[in-house]
Amino acid sequence: MTTETPRWFKSSYSGNGGQCIEWAPEHAAATGEFMVRDSKDPHGPLLTFESSAWSSFVSAVQRDEFGAI
């Protein structure tokens, strides 16, 4: 991971319902690591995915493999 503070952006798919995630696209482009966090808790934990794992996760979401919460 780089020593720079990443710039976080809210997902364009997030609504105003409070269930939002943020990601750091510049970090992903520079390192291949996809970092995501809960927008309600910006100082809380974050998840880091390798590029292939993130692609697999996004594809599974698009196929609705996880169902409704």
Summary of the structure (lengths in Angstrom):
residues: 69
radius of gyration: 12.6
end to end distance: 31.7
largest distance: 37.0
contacts: 136
relative contact order: 0.16
helix: 28%
strand: 23%
